[in-house]
Amino acid sequence: MVKEKDIKYLFSRYCNQLSTREEYESFMQIIANAEHDIRLKNLLEELYLEMELADFTGRIEHSEIVKVTKVKLWPRIAGIAAAVAAIVLGIWIFTTPRHTALVPDTQIVHNDIAPGKNAATITLANGKTITLSDAKSGVVINNTNLTYNDGTAINASGSAGELIRNQTISTPRGGTYQITLSDGTKVWLNAASSLTYTATINEQGQRKVKLEGEAYFEVSKDKVHPFIVESKGQEVEVLGTHFNVRTYPGNEGVKTTLLEGSVKVKTDKSFAVLKPNHQALLTNQSIKITEIDAKEAIAWKEGYFRFNDASIESVMLELSRWYNVEVVYQGEITRDGFNGKISRFKNISEALKMLENTDLVHFKVEGRRVIVLR
């Protein structure tokens, strides 16, 4: 088994264009081995992210490497090992334009759009709406008051009774927010999502919330009072664990992904118990369980988009929610799948240029409308 320090060494040599033929071949074999080694795959992804965060902008000039990277690594590649290759080798698509695209698309840059930000509102039981500060990242729910997670008070202008009753926190398109519930449970809301909750345990002895959209939960442990997430025809029941629920409108169904512990996913007709790195897909009251890398499901929480053989429609749907744009398609659209990662902190021009560098798709930006072209 190759040691971690040796993998890091080969990765560094490769990225800095210093690989000998033997080192290059060894690194390619490591990528291939990741198909059957989740630890190795995760390590390669972490190394990629470290380099992205360091804003590595080197360019591949070595003829052997150019030969490899001429393959369209971002579009469809079968298998986990190839997906890792898309992540690691595709760094050159993510961070370095091809020679044919060294000059920025001035039309896209001129009509640039900033990424989403912290944005949310809370609606009290009496209908009063509170706009939360975009300078803050989270809110803390207590029985008698509301505060930001830095301790700053929020003027709810309501009685304690109004705060104890159901409240709803909502994020717009292009917004995200973190919530700490009264039991200590932490919730991260993705864009265009809402969470309805109460500050107290209900009559059934449950901690129950209702979700629309997407959220990641870190549930405070309580063996006596189960935590219930109700969402679009299903309930997720836990005593204390970490999981993600995705229930956006459309045809993709409801996805529940477990990171640690265990959860029960149930409908009126069936139920399933998940283990870590398992995902439940609910469609038409039927629950299907698959094993995945749970990190894929919470990429949005960690600050990036992650695509695994995703259609251009799926990619643009994610971008449209986060950048709050309308997407329009013109002409025949590629049926290739896309693999890779994009930082959610980049302007839309950078995200679109990464996609354009595949030579499979092109864009035109008009105001807050993105036109997808072949």
For each residue, the residues with C-beta under 8 A, 3 or more apart:
1:
2: 6 7 26 30
3: 6 7
4: 7 8 43
5: 8 9
6: 2 3 9 10
7: 2 3 4 10 11 30 40 43 44 47
8: 4 5 11 12 47
9: 5 6 12 13
10: 6 7 13 14 19 23 26 27 30
11: 7 8 14 15 27 44 47 88
12: 8 9 15 16
13: 9 10 16 18 19 23 27
14: 10 11 17 18 19 23 24 27 65
15: 11 12 51 56 58 91
16: 12 13 58
17: 14 58 60 61 62 65
18: 13 14
19: 10 13 14 23 24 27 62 65
20: 23 24
21: 24 25 64
22: 25 26
23: 10 13 14 19 20 26 27
24: 14 19 20 21 27 28 64 65
25: 21 22 28 29
26: 2 10 22 23 29 30
27: 10 11 13 14 19 23 24 30 31
28: 24 25 31 32 68
29: 25 26 32 33
30: 2 7 10 26 27 33 34 40 44
31: 27 28 34 44 81 84 85 88 89
32: 28 29 35 81
33: 29 30 36 37 40 81
34: 30 31 37 40 41 44 80 81 84
35: 32 79 80 81 84
36: 33
37: 33 34 40 41
38: 41 42 293
39: 42 43
40: 7 30 33 34 37 43 44
41: 34 37 38 44 45 80 84 293
42: 38 39 45 46 293 295
43: 4 7 39 40 46 47
44: 7 11 30 31 34 40 41 47 48 84 87 88
45: 41 42 48 49 84 87 295 341
46: 42 43 49 50
47: 7 8 11 43 44 50 51 88
48: 44 45 51 52 87 88 91 341
49: 45 46 52 53 304 341
50: 46 47 53 54
51: 15 47 48 54 56 91
52: 48 49 55 56 91 94 95 341 343
53: 49 50
54: 50 51
55: 52 95
56: 15 51 52 91 95
57: 95 96
58: 15 16 17 96
59: 92 96
60: 17 65 66 69 92 96
61: 17 65 66
62: 17 19 65 66
63: 66 67
64: 21 24 67 68
65: 14 17 19 24 60 61 62 68 69
66: 60 61 62 63 69 70
67: 63 64 70
68: 28 64 65 71 89
69: 60 65 66 73 89 92
70: 66 67
71: 68
72: 75 336 358 359 360
73: 69 77 85 86 89 90 93 339
74: 86 90 93 338 339 340 354 355 357 358
75: 72 334 336 337 338 339 358 360
76: 309 336 337 338 339
77: 73 82 83 85 86 309 339
78: 82
79: 35 82 83
80: 34 35 41 83 84
81: 31 32 33 34 35 84 85
82: 77 78 79 85 86 339
83: 77 79 80 86 87 308 309 339
84: 31 34 35 41 44 45 80 81 87 88
85: 31 73 77 81 82 88 89 90
86: 73 74 77 82 83 89 90 339 340
87: 44 45 48 83 84 90 91 339 340 341
88: 11 31 44 47 48 84 85 91
89: 31 68 69 73 85 86 92
90: 73 74 85 86 87 93 94 339 340
91: 15 48 51 52 56 87 88 94 95 96
92: 59 60 69 89 95 96
93: 73 74 90 96 98 340 354 357 358
94: 52 90 91 340 341 342 354
95: 52 55 56 57 91 92
96: 57 58 59 60 91 92 93
97: 101 102 353 357
98: 93 101 102 357
99: 102
100:
101: 97 98 105 353 356 357
102: 97 98 99
103:
104: 108 109 349 353
105: 101 108 109 349 352 353 356 363
106: 109 110
107: 110 111 364 365
108: 104 105 111 112 348 349 352 353 363 364 365
109: 104 105 106 112 349
110: 106 107
111: 107 108 365 366 367
112: 108 109 347 348 349 365
113: 323 324 325 347 348 349 365 368
114: 117 323 347 348
115: 174 322 323 344 345 346 347 348
116: 119 173 174 175 176 191 322 323 324 344
117: 114 134 174 175 176
118: 132 133 134 135 136 137 175 176 177
119: 116 132 134 171 172 174 175 176 177
120: 132 139 169 170 171 172 175 176 177 189
121: 129 130 131 132 169 170
122: 129 130 132 139 146 167 168 169 170
123: 127 128 129 130 167 168 169 170
124: 127 128 129 130 156 158 162 163 165 167
125: 162 165 166 167
126: 158 162
127: 123 124
128: 123 124 156 157 158 162
129: 121 122 123 124
130: 121 122 123 124 146 154 155 156
131: 121
132: 118 119 120 121 122 136 139 148 154 169 177
133: 118 136 148
134: 117 118 119
135: 118
136: 118 132 133 139 148 149 150 152
137: 118 149 177 178
138: 148 149 177 178 179 180
139: 120 122 132 136 146 147 148 149 154 169 177 178 179 180
140: 146 147 148 149 179 180
141: 146 167 179 180 181 182 197 199
142: 145 146 147 163 182 199
143: 160 163 164 182 199 200
144: 160 163 164
145: 142 153 154 156 163
146: 122 130 139 140 141 142 153 154 156 163
147: 139 140 142 151 152 153 154
148: 132 133 136 138 139 140 151 152 154
149: 136 137 138 139 140 178 180
150: 136
151: 147 148
152: 136 147 148
153: 145 146 147
154: 130 132 139 145 146 147 148
155: 130
156: 124 128 130 145 146 162 163
157: 128
158: 124 126 128 162 163
159: 162 163
160: 143 144 163 164
161: 164 165
162: 124 125 126 128 156 158 159 165
163: 124 142 143 144 145 146 156 158 159 160 167 199
164: 143 144 160 161 198 199 200
165: 124 125 161 162 198
166: 125 196 197 198
167: 122 123 124 125 141 163 196 197 198 199
168: 122 123 194 195 196 197
169: 120 121 122 123 132 139 177 179 189 194 195 197
170: 120 121 122 123 193 194 195
171: 119 120 175 176 177 189 190 191 192 193 194 213
172: 119 120 175 191 192 324
173: 116 191 192 320 321 322 324
174: 115 116 117 119 191 321 322 323 324
175: 116 117 118 119 120 171 172 191 192
176: 116 117 118 119 120 171 188 189 190 191
177: 118 119 120 132 137 138 139 169 171 188 189
178: 137 138 139 149 186 187 188 189
179: 138 139 140 141 169 186 187 188 189 195 197
180: 138 139 140 141 149 184 185 186 187
181: 141 184 185 186 187 197 199 207 209 220
182: 141 142 143 199 200
183: 201 207 220 222 225 227
184: 180 181 220
185: 180 181 207 217 218 219 220 227
186: 178 179 180 181 217 218
187: 178 179 180 181 195 209 215 216 217 218
188: 176 177 178 179 215 216 301
189: 120 169 171 176 177 178 179 193 194 195 213 214 215
190: 171 176 193 213 214 215 216 300 301 321
191: 116 171 172 173 174 175 176 213 321 322 324
192: 171 172 173 175 213 248 321
193: 170 171 189 190 211 212 213 214 215
194: 168 169 170 171 189 211 212 213
195: 168 169 170 179 187 189 209 210 211 215
196: 166 167 168 209 210
197: 141 166 167 168 169 179 181 208 209 210
198: 164 165 166 167 202 208
199: 141 142 143 163 164 167 181 182
200: 143 164 182
201: 183 205 206 207 225
202: 198 205 206 207 208
203:
204: 208
205: 201 202 224 225 226
206: 201 202 225 226 227 228
207: 181 183 185 201 202 222 225 226 227 228
208: 197 198 202 204 227 228 230
209: 181 187 195 196 197 227 228 229 230
210: 195 196 197 229 230 231
211: 193 194 195 214 215 229 230 231 245 247
212: 193 194 231 232 247
213: 171 189 190 191 192 193 194 247 248
214: 189 190 193 211 244 245 246 247 248 300
215: 187 188 189 190 193 195 211 244 245
216: 187 188 190 242 243 244 298 301
217: 185 186 187 227 229 238 242 243 244 245
218: 185 186 187 242
219: 185 227 238 239 240 241 242 243
220: 181 183 184 185 227 240
221: 239 240
222: 183 207 225 226 227 239 240
223: 239 240
224: 205
225: 183 201 205 206 207 222
226: 205 206 207 222 237 238 239
227: 183 185 206 207 208 209 217 219 220 222 237 238 239 240
228: 206 207 208 209 235 236 237
229: 209 210 211 217 235 236 245
230: 208 209 210 211 234 235
231: 210 211 212 234 235 236 245 247 254
232: 212 247 254 282
233: 254 267 282 285
234: 230 231 254 256 265 266 267 282 287
235: 228 229 230 231 265 266 267
236: 228 229 231 243 245 256 263 264 265
237: 226 227 228 263 264 266
238: 217 219 226 227 241 243 261 262 263 264
239: 219 221 222 223 226 227 261
240: 219 220 221 222 223 227 261
241: 219 238 258 259 260 261 262 263
242: 216 217 218 219 258 259 260 261
243: 216 217 219 236 238 256 257 258 259 261 263 274
244: 214 215 216 217 255 256 257 259 294 297 298 301
245: 211 214 215 217 229 231 236 254 255 256 257
246: 214 252 254 255 256 257 297
247: 211 212 213 214 231 232 254 255
248: 192 213 214 252
249:
250: 317
251:
252: 246 248 255
253: 281 282 283
254: 231 232 233 234 245 246 247 280 281 282 283
255: 244 245 246 247 252 279 280 281 282 297
256: 234 236 243 244 245 246 263 265 274 279 280 282
257: 243 244 245 246 278 279 280 292 294 297 298
258: 241 242 243 261 262 263 274 275 276 277 278 279 294
259: 241 242 243 244 276 277 294 298
260: 241 242 276
261: 238 239 240 241 242 243 258 276
262: 238 241 258 273 274 275
263: 236 237 238 241 243 256 258 273 274
264: 236 237 238 271 272 273 274
265: 234 235 236 256 271 272 273 274 280 282 287
266: 234 235 237 270 271 272
267: 233 234 235 270 271 282 285 287
268: 285
269: 285
270: 266 267 285 286 287
271: 264 265 266 267 287
272: 264 265 266 280 287 289
273: 262 263 264 265
274: 243 256 258 262 263 264 265 278 279 280 289
275: 258 262 278
276: 258 259 260 261 294
277: 258 259 291 292 293 294
278: 257 258 274 275 289 290 291 292
279: 255 256 257 258 274 289 290 291 292 294 297
280: 254 255 256 257 265 272 274 287 288 289
281: 253 254 255 287 288 289 290
282: 232 233 234 253 254 255 256 265 267 285 286 287
283: 253 254 286 288
284:
285: 233 267 268 269 270 282
286: 270 282 283
287: 234 265 267 270 271 272 280 281 282
288: 280 281 283
289: 272 274 278 279 280 281
290: 278 279 281
291: 277 278 279
292: 257 277 278 279 296 297
293: 38 41 42 277 296
294: 244 257 258 259 276 277 279 297 298
295: 42 45 298 299 302 306
296: 292 293 299 306 308
297: 244 246 255 257 279 292 294
298: 216 244 257 259 294 295 301 302
299: 295 296 302 304 305 306 341
300: 190 214 303 304 305 344
301: 188 190 216 244 298
302: 295 298 299
303: 300 343 344 345
304: 49 299 300 341 342 343 344
305: 299 300 315 318 319 322 341 342 343 344 351
306: 295 296 299 340 341
307: 310 314 315 318 338 339 340 341 342
308: 83 296 339
309: 76 77 83 337 338 339
310: 307 314 315 337 338 339
311: 314 315 335 337 338
312: 315 316 333 334 336 338 355 360 361 372
313: 316 317 333
314: 307 310 311 317 318
315: 305 307 310 311 312 318 319 338 355
316: 312 313 319 320 327 370 372
317: 250 313 314 320 321 327
318: 305 307 314 315 321 322
319: 305 315 316 322 323 325 327 348 351 370
320: 173 316 317 323 324 325 326 327 370
321: 173 174 190 191 192 317 318 324
322: 115 116 173 174 191 305 318 319 344
323: 113 114 115 116 174 319 320 348 351
324: 113 116 172 173 174 191 320 321 368
325: 113 319 320 348 368 369 370
326: 320 368 369 370
327: 316 317 319 320 369 370 372
328: 369 370 371 372
329: 333 371 372
330: 371 372 373
331: 373 374
332: 374
333: 312 313 329 361 372 374
334: 75 312 360 361 374
335: 311
336: 72 75 76 312 358 360
337: 75 76 309 310 311
338: 74 75 76 307 309 310 311 312 315 355 358
339: 73 74 75 76 77 82 83 86 87 90 307 308 309 310
340: 74 86 87 90 93 94 306 307 354
341: 45 48 49 52 87 94 299 304 305 306 307
342: 94 304 305 307 346 350 351 354
343: 52 303 304 305 346
344: 115 116 300 303 304 305 322
345: 115 303
346: 115 342 343 350 351
347: 112 113 114 115 350 351
348: 108 112 113 114 115 319 323 325 351 352 365 370
349: 104 105 108 109 112 113 352 353 365
350: 342 346 347 353 354
351: 305 319 323 342 346 347 348 354 355
352: 105 108 348 349 355 356 363 365 370
353: 97 101 104 105 108 349 350 356 357
354: 74 93 94 340 342 350 351 357
355: 74 312 315 338 351 352 358 360 361 363
356: 101 105 352 353 359 361 362 363
357: 74 93 97 98 101 353 354
358: 72 74 75 93 336 338 355 361
359: 72 356
360: 72 75 312 334 336 355
361: 312 333 334 355 356 358 372 373 374
362: 356 372 373 374
363: 105 108 352 355 356 370 371 372 373
364: 107 108 370 371 373
365: 107 108 111 112 113 348 349 352 369 370 371
366: 111 369 371
367: 111
368: 113 324 325 326
369: 325 326 327 328 365 366
370: 316 319 320 325 326 327 328 348 352 363 364 365
371: 328 329 330 363 364 365 366
372: 312 316 327 328 329 330 333 361 362 363
373: 330 331 361 362 363 364
374: 331 332 333 334 361 362
